[in-house]
Amino acid sequence: MNGDIALNWKVVYVASRQEKAVALRLQQQQIEAYVPLMRKLQRWSDRNKWVDFPLFNGYVLVRPRQTEFDRVLQVPGVVAFVRFDGQAAVVRDEEIEWIRRLVEHGYDLEVSGIEPGTPAGTMVRVVQGPLKGCMGTVIQYEKGTGFQISLEGIRQGIRVRLPSGFLEQITTA
């Protein structure tokens, strides 16, 4: 395989609280890396401040070329590529795009682990708003309906609150 061909998005484990620093180091080596950040109001006894936190603690999304895999592992702070059942975790391009849209539009997000074999709820597609075209599963919150985009490659889910009118049930034939 030609070393200039870009591969799928992979996921690397990184040392605690090193997500942003590792992504910067990778980018400095011309290796495509992405850390989705969500903004939260952090409260201290003397002040409040908006702080950007990684959406996925301990993970950096990386898109190395075939010849760059070893270089990724040599970056300070990188622990290993994420693997499930012996296979490298892969995040599809469309999932990266969904994550970028979620972060860009400042949705109230919550990340949860997805256990293998978890029963799925009603499958839906977002039909309006900035997330139009995203597909996922309806989950129930105490107050209203939530929408979860499942990133099965890394067994994580991103929960977003959306008005029910934004969702359309996907029917299977």
HELIX and SHEET records of a PDB file:
HELIX    1   1 GLU A   19  GLN A   28  1                                  10    
HELIX    2   2 GLN A   66  GLU A   68  5                                   3    
HELIX    3   3 PHE A   69  GLN A   74  1                                   6    
HELIX    4   4 ASP A   93  GLU A  104  1                                  12    
HELIX    5   5 SER A  164  PHE A  166  5                                   3    
SHEET    1   A 4 GLU A  32  TYR A  34  0                                        
SHEET    2   A 4 TYR A  59  ARG A  63 -1                                        
SHEET    3   A 4 TRP A   9  VAL A  14 -1                                        
SHEET    4   A 4 VAL A  78  PHE A  81 -1                                        
SHEET    1   B 4 GLU A  32  TYR A  34  0                                        
SHEET    2   B 4 TYR A  59  ARG A  63 -1                                        
SHEET    3   B 4 TRP A   9  VAL A  14 -1                                        
SHEET    4   B 4 VAL A  90  VAL A  91 -1                                        
SHEET    1   C 2 LEU A  37  ARG A  43  0                                        
SHEET    2   C 2 ASN A  48  PRO A  54 -1                                        
SHEET    1   D 2 ARG A  83  PHE A  84  0                                        
SHEET    2   D 2 GLN A  87  ALA A  88 -1                                        
SHEET    1   E 6 LEU A 109  GLY A 113  0                                        
SHEET    2   E 6 GLN A 156  ARG A 161 -1                                        
SHEET    3   E 6 THR A 145  LEU A 151 -1                                        
SHEET    4   E 6 MET A 135  GLN A 140 -1                                        
SHEET    5   E 6 MET A 123  VAL A 126 -1                                        
SHEET    6   E 6 LEU A 167  GLN A 169 -1                                        
END                                                                             
